Amino acid sequence: MRCAVLVGVSSLVLLNECQRHQGWQGWVYPDRNNLAESLPLGEFASLPQCRAAARNVITRLEKEVHDSEPVQAAYECGFKCKPSGMGGLNVCERTER
């Protein structure tokens, strides 16, 4: 009985982990020359949704800047991402801009 419960719980955890990262995840880098600093955007059902959210954040960043230097931001959308275990980095099956 205990083994059946363990197998059931393990299966649910694995299923949940797989489902959590099936879509697109996005990140905006306020300074494209410093990829260590990013703003996570969350998860999206499609690449166009991720791109739109990233562009929206970059537009807001540009409006917040009051000096003469333009914002040098970049973004990235990743498909089926999971944590690599190396300092918060993610490994994605595919990445797009």
N, C-alpha and C positions, 0 to 999 in steps of 0.2 A: 504494500500500500504506500509506504513512504517513497519508494522508487517512482511509482506512478505520479505522485504529487510533485516530486522533484523534476521529473521529465516534463510534466505539464507546466510548471512554473518556468522552467528553463526555456521551453518553447515559446511561452508568452513573452518573456524578456527578449529573446532573439527576434521574434516577430515584430515586437514594438520597436526595436532598434532598427530593423530593416525598413519599416514603414516611416519612421521619423525622418529619414534622409533620402527619400525617393524622389523628391522634387528638386527645385532650384533654390540655392541659398545665395545671398548677395552681400558684398562688402564694398564700401567706399573708402578710398585712401585719400584723405584731404591733401596730402602732399605726395604726388606720384613718385617722388624720389625717396620716400621713406615708407616702404611697404610694411614696416613693423607696426605702424600706427594705422588702425583701420576702424571703421564704424560698421558693425554688423547690421544688415538690413532685415534679416529674418528669412523665412522660407516662402517660396512662391510656387504656384502650380505650373507656371510656364516661364520660358526665357523672356518673352516680351514684358511680362509683369515685373520680373526682376530688373530688367533694363529701365523700365519706366520709373520704378522706385529709386534706382540709383541716380538717374538723371534729375529726379525731383530733389533729392538730397543735395546734389552738386549745385543745382540752381539756388537752393536755400543758402548754401555755403557762400556762393558768389554774392548774394544779397547782403550777407552779414559782414563781408569784408568792406571796410571803409577807407582803406589806403589805396595807393595807386597800383599795387602789385596785383595782377590777376590770380585767381585761384588756379592752382596747378593740380587739380584733383583727377583721380582715375577711379574706375570701378571694375569689379569682376563678379561674374555670376558663375557659380559652380553647380554641376549636376551630380546628384548622388554623392554628396560629401560626407566624410566622417572624420572625427578627430584623429590626428596621427599619433597623439601622445607626446609630441615634441614641442612643448611650449605654446600650446594653443593653436598650432598650425592645423589646417585641414587638408585632407587629400580628397580630391574630387575625381570622379570618373571622367569628367569633361569640364573645361572652363571656357567661357566666352566673354566677350566685351559687348 
